[in-house]
Structure formats: C-alpha cells, structure tokens
Amino acid sequence: MMELKDLCAGYGGEDRLRHVSLRFQAGCLTGLIGPNGSGKSTLIKACAGQLRPSHGQVLLEGLSIA
C-alpha cells in the first residue's frame, strides 16, 4: 500500500499539489485523470521519489520513501 499524507509538491518553489492525502491499495487499479496542468505528472513523480515534496510525506508499506 502507498499512502500520501498532506503532500505538497511542485517546481520552482511553486506547489502544484497542495495538501493531498490518499491511499493506493495493493491489488487495486487506480486511474488518474484531469486537465492539463492539474498536477497528474507531479503526483506520479512525487510517488516515485523523483520529486521531493515541500511538505508532507509519501509512505510505502508504512515507511517513508525519503
């Protein structure tokens, strides 16, 4: 299971994601949809550890990925 807790992340000092909290359950398919510029790629990069959050945390099986 992956969990985001109060996650804020973005580029150039400007957060595109603000205070996002959610869980991705193991074995479940999750879709991510939204208009251009809504933060979909930013969310995926933060979940993958490619983008460091400015606030909050990303947990994988209860452990921080940081």
N, C-alpha and C positions, 0 to 999 in steps of 0.2 A: 504494500500500500504506500502511496505517496500522498503527503499532506502539505499544503501551503498554509502558513499561519501569518495573517496580517502582512502579506507580502507587498512591498512597493519596489518597483524596478523601472529602469528606463535608461536613457542615453544622454550624455552631455549635461548631466546634473538635473535633467527634467524627467520626472517619473511619468511613465505611460500607464503603468499599473499602480493602482492606489488601494492599499488595504484589502487585498484579495485573500480570502480564506476558503479552501475547498479540499476535498479528498478524492483521490482516484483509487477506486477499489481494485484489488487484484482480480484478474479474470473477467473484468467488465470492459466493454468497449466504450470509449468516451469520444464524442465529437466536439470540435471547437470551431464555431462559426462566428462571423461578424464582419462588418465593413472594413475596408482598407483603413489602416491607421488605428485600429481599435485595440491593438496590443496582443494579437494572437501569437505572432513570432516572438515577441518579448516574453510572453508567458512560457513558451516552449523552451527558449534559451535559458530562462531562469530555472526551469525544472531540470534541464540537462546540466546545469552547473557552468554554462558558458557565459552567463551574465550574473554578476554579483548583485544581490538585492541591496537597496539602500536602507531597507527596513524589513523586519520580519524574517521568516526562515522557511526553508524547504526541507522536509523530513522524508527520508526513505526508510521504511520499516522502523520508524521511530527515531532514527539517527539523522542528525544534520548532515547535509551533503557538503557544507562549507569546509 
